[in-house]
Amino acid sequence: MRAIVVGAGIGGLTAALSLRRAGHEVTLVERTSRFAEVGAGIQLAPNANRVLRRLDLLDAVAARAARPNHVSFRTWSDGAEICRYLLGRAVEDTFGAPYLQVHRADLHTALAAAVPPGSVRMNTDVVGIDQDDECACVTTAGGERLRADLVVAADGVRSAARQWLFGADEAVFSRTAAYRALLPAAEVADMDLPDTGIWLGPDRHVVHYWARGGELLNIVAVFKTRAAEESWTAQAEPGEQLREFGGWDPRVRDLLERAGQVFRYGIHTRSPLPRWNTGRVTLLGDSAHAMVPFQAQGAAQAIMDAAVLGDVLVGATPAEVPDALDRYVRRRLAAATSTQNASARAGEDFHLPDGPEALARNARMAAHAAGNVFMPQATAWAADVLDDQAPS
Ligand SMILES: Cc1cc2nc3c(=O)[nH]c(=O)nc-3n(C[C@H](O)[C@H](O)[C@H](O)COP(=O)(O)OP(=O)(O)OC[C@H]3O[C@@H](n4cnc5c(N)ncnc54)[C@H](O)[C@@H]3O)c2cc1C
C-alpha cells in the first residue's frame, strides 16, 4: 500500500515510521525546505517513549536527553514548595519507559534520520486533498497530484487539511502565551534549581527543566494575554518577561533576566472533533487535537496516534483502509480529547488568583502527592496503545 503523510513534524515523522514498520510505502511531504526544529525543549513522557522504543529510537533520543528525578511545584511569590512528584527510576519501573527531557532538534533529528531520504519531499506545500473510492490525492502548490491509498494529514495546529476535510474551523487562541528560552547550563550553575520546577501564580506559571543531558535549561513562562502570534520565532520585547512577572519570587525573576532575549509563542488549540477521518484520509497529531501544553502531552499524543495508526494498518489492503482508519480513530479519539480537556483544566488550576481557591488547590496537590508518587497526568503515561500482536 502507498501512503502519503503531509507534514514532517513529530507526528508526521512518527506516522511515517510506523506505517513503514507496518509494511507500507510512505511519502512524507513537507512545506519547509529542510528539517528544522525550533530551539526549545520538550518533555517526553513514558507513553511516548514506549513508542520510540518500538521504533528502535529510544536509545538515540535518551542518549541526548536529561533524566529528571523529580518535579517540584512551588508558589509564585515565595517559592514555597507545594508538593513534589517523582520522575526518575520509579517512573521507568512503573510505566515501562523513562521520563525524558530533550532538545526538540535532537528528537527531530533522531526521527528524521530513520526515514529513508528518498521517501521525503521537502519544499512541497500541499494545497488540497481529495479522494474517490479507489484512492486519495494530494495536490501540491506546484500543481502536481500525488496519489496514494491513504493520506495522513499531520499538518499541525494551523492545519488546513482539517478545513478541507471537515469544513471551516480555525485554530483557537487560548488567551495564553509563553515566553520561551533555552540557556546554557553554565549560565545558571550558581542557582539552586530543582530538576524540574513548576511555579504557580495568578494568571501565570513558569516551568523549567534541563535538556541535552543537562547542558541546557529550558524555560517556559506562561501568561494570560489578549493576543499573541502562533510562532516559534517571534521575539518578545527586551525585558518584557520581567515586566510580566513583576513581583514574582526573586529566583524566577533572576532566571527570566538571565534568559535575556526570549521568544513569545501564542498558544493555540483546536476544538475536539467528533471524528478525524473520512474515507482514506485522516488527521493525526495537532491537526486533530492541538492542546494547551500544561500536561506536556501534545507530542506524546501525536506519537501515540502514529503507533495506533501503524497497528491498525498492518497487513491492510487498499480496500481495507477506510475501516482501518475507523479503528484508529476509535482507539485514539476519546483518549486524546480527554488529554486536551485535562490540559485545559490544569491551566485553570495553575492560574488561580491568590486566595481560598489557590490555598485549597495547594492543599489538594499536597494531599495528592502524599498518596501518589506520580503526577495526575500519569494516567495518560499509563495508557497502553501498543498492539503487541503487530509484527516488530
Ligand atoms: C510551548 C510548548 C511546549 C510544549 N511542550 C510539550 C512537551 O513538553 N511535551 C509534549 O509532548 N508536547 C509538548 N508540546 C506540544 C507539541 O509541541 C505538539 O503537540 C507537537 O509538536 C505537534 O506535532 P505535529 O507533528 O502534530 O505538528 P507540527 O510539529 O506543527 O508539524 C506540522 C508540520 O506540517 C508542516 N505543514 C503544515 N502545513 C503543511 C502543508 N500544507 N503542506 C506541507 N507541510 C505542511 C509544517 O511545516 C510542520 O513541519 C508543547 C507545545 C508548546 C507550544
The ligand as a Tripos MOL2 file, in Angstrom:
@<TRIPOS>MOLECULE
LIG
   53    58     1     0     0
SMALL
NO_CHARGES

@<TRIPOS>ATOM
      1 C1          5.3310   25.9230   24.4540 C.3       1 LIG1
      2 C2          5.0020   24.4940   24.1450 C.ar      1 LIG1
      3 C3          5.5510   23.4680   24.8920 C.ar      1 LIG1
      4 C4          5.2330   22.1320   24.6180 C.ar      1 LIG1
      5 N1          5.7800   21.1530   25.3780 N.ar      1 LIG1
      6 C5          5.4510   19.8670   25.1340 C.ar      1 LIG1
      7 C6          6.0100   18.8250   25.9290 C.ar      1 LIG1
      8 O1          6.8110   19.0880   26.8360 O.2       1 LIG1
      9 N2          5.6640   17.5340   25.6570 N.ar      1 LIG1
     10 C7          4.7970   17.2140   24.6390 C.ar      1 LIG1
     11 O2          4.5000   16.0190   24.4330 O.2       1 LIG1
     12 N3          4.2550   18.1960   23.8570 N.ar      1 LIG1
     13 C8          4.5640   19.4940   24.0760 C.ar      1 LIG1
     14 N4          4.0470   20.4740   23.2800 N.ar      1 LIG1
     15 C9          3.1530   20.1160   22.1600 C.3       1 LIG1
     16 C10         3.9290   19.6750   20.9130 C.3       1 LIG1
     17 O3          4.9000   20.6400   20.5780 O.3       1 LIG1
     18 C11         2.9800   19.4790   19.7290 C.3       1 LIG1
     19 O4          1.8360   18.7590   20.1460 O.3       1 LIG1
     20 C12         3.6620   18.6900   18.6180 C.3       1 LIG1
     21 O5          4.8390   19.3230   18.2030 O.3       1 LIG1
     22 C13         2.7050   18.5410   17.4310 C.3       1 LIG1
     23 O6          3.3480   17.8480   16.3850 O.3       1 LIG1
     24 P1          2.6620   17.7400   14.9560 P.3       1 LIG1
     25 O7          3.5770   16.8890   14.1510 O.co2     1 LIG1
     26 O8          1.2350   17.3280   15.0900 O.co2     1 LIG1
     27 O9          2.6240   19.2240   14.3790 O.3       1 LIG1
     28 P2          3.8340   20.1820   13.9670 P.3       1 LIG1
     29 O10         5.0220   19.9200   14.7800 O.co2     1 LIG1
     30 O11         3.2770   21.5540   13.9490 O.co2     1 LIG1
     31 O12         4.1800   19.7410   12.4650 O.3       1 LIG1
     32 C14         3.3740   20.0790   11.3800 C.3       1 LIG1
     33 C15         4.2490   20.0470   10.1220 C.3       1 LIG1
     34 O13         3.4060   20.1440    8.9790 O.3       1 LIG1
     35 C16         4.0060   21.0300    8.0530 C.3       1 LIG1
     36 N5          2.9220   21.5500    7.2140 N.ar      1 LIG1
     37 C17         1.8850   22.3090    7.6330 C.ar      1 LIG1
     38 N6          1.0630   22.5670    6.6070 N.ar      1 LIG1
     39 C18         1.5950   21.9410    5.5200 C.ar      1 LIG1
     40 C19         1.1980   21.8410    4.1570 C.ar      1 LIG1
     41 N7          0.0720   22.4360    3.7150 N.pl3     1 LIG1
     42 N8          1.9670   21.1380    3.2930 N.ar      1 LIG1
     43 C20         3.1010   20.5200    3.7410 C.ar      1 LIG1
     44 N9          3.5220   20.5850    5.0270 N.ar      1 LIG1
     45 C21         2.7850   21.2810    5.9070 C.ar      1 LIG1
     46 C22         4.6800   22.0800    8.9270 C.3       1 LIG1
     47 O14         5.6820   22.7900    8.2190 O.3       1 LIG1
     48 C23         5.2340   21.2180   10.0500 C.3       1 LIG1
     49 O15         6.5200   20.7130    9.7370 O.3       1 LIG1
     50 C24         4.3440   21.8180   23.5430 C.ar      1 LIG1
     51 C25         3.7980   22.8470   22.7660 C.ar      1 LIG1
     52 C26         4.1250   24.1620   23.0670 C.ar      1 LIG1
     53 C27         3.5130   25.2420   22.2300 C.3       1 LIG1
@<TRIPOS>BOND
     1     1     2 1
     2     2     3 ar
     3     2    52 ar
     4     3     4 ar
     5     4     5 ar
     6     4    50 ar
     7     5     6 ar
     8     6     7 ar
     9     6    13 1
    10     7     8 2
    11     7     9 ar
    12     9    10 ar
    13    10    11 2
    14    10    12 ar
    15    12    13 ar
    16    13    14 ar
    17    14    15 1
    18    14    50 ar
    19    15    16 1
    20    16    17 1
    21    16    18 1
    22    18    19 1
    23    18    20 1
    24    20    21 1
    25    20    22 1
    26    22    23 1
    27    23    24 1
    28    24    25 2
    29    24    26 1
    30    24    27 1
    31    27    28 1
    32    28    29 2
    33    28    30 1
    34    28    31 1
    35    31    32 1
    36    32    33 1
    37    33    34 1
    38    33    48 1
    39    34    35 1
    40    35    36 1
    41    35    46 1
    42    36    37 ar
    43    36    45 ar
    44    37    38 ar
    45    38    39 ar
    46    39    40 ar
    47    39    45 ar
    48    40    41 1
    49    40    42 ar
    50    42    43 ar
    51    43    44 ar
    52    44    45 ar
    53    46    47 1
    54    46    48 1
    55    48    49 1
    56    50    51 ar
    57    51    52 ar
    58    52    53 1
@<TRIPOS>SUBSTRUCTURE
     1 LIG1         1 GROUP 0 **** ****
